[in-house]
């Protein structure tokens, strides 16, 4: 078997990230971040004595009331930018108007914070101001203007992060929906393509008034039942796909001579239980087999069509289809209506990105197609 360096299947970690990260983003984490910073600042003022003109004799009730007013003003500036200014002015690119609104908002914020400081007599010791009122206001103005600007920048950063994550999630959802739609269209093309080829075979049997025609119709009904109930799923057990493949080969053998069993051979090499442990996309193997019967020389010495499928314990599947090519089939160009191989390549790109390899080689008398796919297990093989 060819040694292809596929990345090892890692399903648990991506699946955990797939569910945990969107759940985290649905939480109000920007508001938790903001409120945590506000409470941390209050904690620092109360226990760290880091406030301007902090009075150690201030009672807890007095400090709580003042902290509530301060926090309300801070939250007002934060959520004014979060809910009104940034979403309404930045997307339309009204930058000048947004800058003016931010300057006015910081001005109102500064005035409110200074008013609270004066009302609660910060900087007053023993009934007297340590600085004049004008000096007190001037010093607080410089401090609160910078503080207001930092609050606006924090609000902008968190809002831009939330908008970016939301837009990225929306783009991923749209891309995933597009891939699902495209894959559904490809599957819809696969089924009529298979049905068209099979009906051609049954039509040939009816023209020959072959007694095998009723059996061919019965085989076709069994296969259409598989298409109806299994093809809608993303994956099926490998055992189900192999059963479908054997039914297809039996249907094709009906139009061959008595040595049909020798002309069409299927060899399997699977670990015990692997056909139930490794799922595969439905109808992934059929296009290669269809091509062998469509363009192959079924009158060639046995085996005219040789199928070999191997699967190792790690889930590396290799499927090889070998058939002889009729001289006329070699001379004729590929039909423009053929959709089997192009659909197969596209399905592999969508379903097994960077986990597959498809090589096709054709000479004047032989055709060989080899498909290698790294499957992911659903159960543990004992």
Residue, then its C-alpha position, 0 to 999 in steps of 0.5 A: x500500500x502506498x505510504x501517504x503522509x496524511x495528518x492523523x485524525x483528530x476529532x475530539x479537540x476540533x469538536x470541543x472547540x466547535x461547541x465551546x467557543x461559540x457557546x463562550x461567544x454567546x455569553x455577555x463576556x464584554x460586559x463581564x470584562x467591563x463590570x469586573x474592571x469597575x468593581x476592581x477599581x472600587x476595590x482598589x479605592x476602598x482597600x488600597x487607598x489609591x483614590x485622590x484625596x481619599x479620606x481614611x475616616x470615610x464610612x462604608x455607607x458614604x463610600x458606597x453611595x459615592x461609588x455607585x454614582x461614580x460607577x453609574x457615570x463611568x457605565x454611562x460613558x461606556x455604554x453610550x459609546x457601545x450602544x449609540x455612538x460607535x454602531x451608528x456613526x462608525x459603520x457609515x464612516x462618519x468619523x468627524x461626527x463620531x470624534x465630535x460626539x466622543x469629545x462632547x461625551x468625555x466633556x459631560x463625563x468629566x463635568x459629572x465626575x468633578x461634580x461628584x468629587x465636589x459634592x462628596x467633598x473630596x480633598x477637604x480636610x477638617x472643613x477646609x480645601x487643601x487646594x483652592x476650588x479652581x485648582x481642584x477642578x483643574x487637576x481633576x479635569x486633566x485626570x478625568x479627561x484621560x480616564x474618559x478617553x481610556x473608557x471610550x477606547x476600551x468600549x471601542x476595542x470590546x465592541x470591535x472584537x464582538x463585531x469581528x467575531x460575529x462577522x467571522x461566525x456569520x461568514x463561516x456559517x454561510x461558507x458551511x451552508x454553501x458547501x452543504x448546498x454544493x455537496x447536495x447538488x453533487x449527490x443529486x448528480x451522482x444518483x441520476x448518473x448511476x441510474x442512467x447507466x444501469x437503465x442502459x444495461x437493463x434496456x440491453x437485456x430487454x432487447x435481447x429478451x434475456x431471462x435475466x432482465x427481471x432479476x436485473x430490475x430486482x437488483x436495481x430496486x435493491x440498490x435504489x432502496x440503498x440510495x433512498x435511505x442511505x445516500x442522504x446521510x453524511x456517512x455510512x458504515x463501510x460494510x453498507x457501502x461494500x454491500x451496495x458495491x457487491x449488488x452493483x457488481x452482481x447487476x453488471x455480471x448479468x450481462x456478461x457470459x458464463x465466466x462472469x464470476x472470473x471476469x469481475x473480481x473483488x478482493x478485500x483485505x480488512x482488519x476484523x470488524x473494520x467494516x463496521x468501525x470506519x464510516x465512509x461517505x456513501x457512493x464514494x467508490x461507485x464512480x470508479x467502478x462505473x468507469x471500469x464497466x463503461x469504458x472497459x473491455x469486458x471481453x478481455x481475459x479474466x479478470x477483465x475488471x479487478x477491484x482491490x480494497x485494503x484498509x489498515x488499523x489506522x483507517x487508511x483505505x486504498x481502493x484500486x480499480x483495474x480494467x482492460x480498455x477496448x480499442x474503440x473505447x481508447x480511440x474515442x474521446x471522453x463523453x462530454x456528458x460524463x459527470x462521475x469522475x468530476x463529481x468524485x473529485x469535488x466530493x473528495x475535496x469537500x468531504x476529505x480535505x487533505x485526507x485523500x489522493x486520487x490517481x488515474x493512469x491509462x495506457x493503450x490497453x489498461x486503465x488503473x484508478x487508485x483512491x486513498x482516503x484517511x477514514x476516521x473511526x467511530x468505534x474501537x476495534x477490539 
